[in-house]
Amino acid sequence: MRYLVTARVKAGRQAALADAIERETLGRGSIAGDEYLRDMKSARTGGDGRARWVEVCFCPTPLQEERPYWEEYFELDRVQDAHARSKCRDENGSEPWACVDCDCSERLEARLRERGAPFLDILRATSTR
């Protein structure tokens, strides 16, 4: 399933998050692998300081596996279904693991790119090293 995640970097964690992304250690040890880095590369931010990204998750509870890794750096404001569950081939059982190769994320991320600035650009500009 796909989720639209809205989150704020925790106070004082900007530099640590930027470092974890740069060193490619964000999410290390998670079954989700490189998904964290991909998410941050596609994340966008507006004038409100919140990051938004599309997250693919197969857990029975949204972000069950990923939440501890994200919460090290972020306050998760909102995790919402990114599209109708009835249309998700993985969720409705018509094609298990369909989200892996589905183009839904690209379409959703294309819409996000139309709004706000790249999150990584803002993070790098505001983090002190």
N, C-alpha and C positions, 0 to 999 in steps of 0.2 A: 504494500500500500504506500501511497505517497502522502506526505504531510507537508504543510507549509508551517515552518517554524519561525517564530518571532522571538528574539531574545536580546538582552542587553549584556554587554561585557561587565562583569563584576568590577566594582571599584578597585583600582590598584592591580588588576589582572591583565591589562592591555599588553604590557611588555612580555609577560610570560606566555600569553596566547600567541603573540607575534613570533616569539622565539620557537614555540612548539610547532607552529606552521612552517617556519623557515627551516627548522631542523627535521621536519617531517616526522615528529614524534607524537603529534596530536592523534589521539585514539589508539596509540600503540597498545597492543594486547587485546583489543576488541575483535570480535568475530567480523565486525563490519569493515575491517581493514582500512583501505585508502579512502573510503567513503567520506570520512571527516575532512580530509584535505580537499577532495573534490567539492564538497559542500561549501567550504570556505572560499574556494576560488570562484564559485558561482554566486555567493551571497551578495546581497545588495543592502544599502542603507540609505535612509532618507534623512531629513532634517531633524528627526526625533531621536537620533542616536541608536536606534534599534537595528539589528541585523535581521535579514529575512533570507531564508533559503528553503529549497525543496529537499526533503529527506526521504529516502527509500528505506522502509523498515518492514520486516516480515514478522516481528514479534506480536504475540497476542495482545499485548498492551503497547500502545504507541511509545516508541523510543525506550522500551524496557532495557535493552542492551546498551543503547547509546547514552541514555540519560546521565549516568555517573561521569562519563567522559566529558559531556557538554557542561554539566554543572560544576566542574572544576573551574571553568572560566566564565560561564554565562549564568544569568538569571533567565530561565525560560519563561517568557511572558505568555506565549500561546503556542499550542501545537494543535493544528486543525487538519481535518481531511482536506487534501488538495484537490480532490475530485470525488464524484459520487462513487461510493463503494460498489454499487450495483454495476458500474461500468468497469471496475477493476477486475481483469481476468484472473488474477491470483486470488483476490478476495472472494469472487463468486465461484471459484473452483473450476472454471473452464480451462485454465492454463496455469498450473502451479509454477511459481517463481517467475511469472510473466514480467514482473516489474524490472527484472534484470535487463531485458532487451527492449522494453517498451519505450516508445518515443514520447510518452506523457511528460516525463521530466524535462525533456528538451523544450517542449511547447510551453510548459509552465515557467521554466527558467528564462525563455525568450521574453515572456511577459514581464518577468521581474527585471530584466535588463533594461526595459523601457522606463523603469522607475528608479530614481535614486542613483547613487554612485556605487562603484565596486567597494564592498566592505573592506577588502584587504588594503586598498589604497588609503582609506580613512584610518584603519587600524595602524598601519605603518607610520602615517603622518602624526598620529597622536600618542604612540607608545614611545616611551623613553627607554633607552638601552644603556 
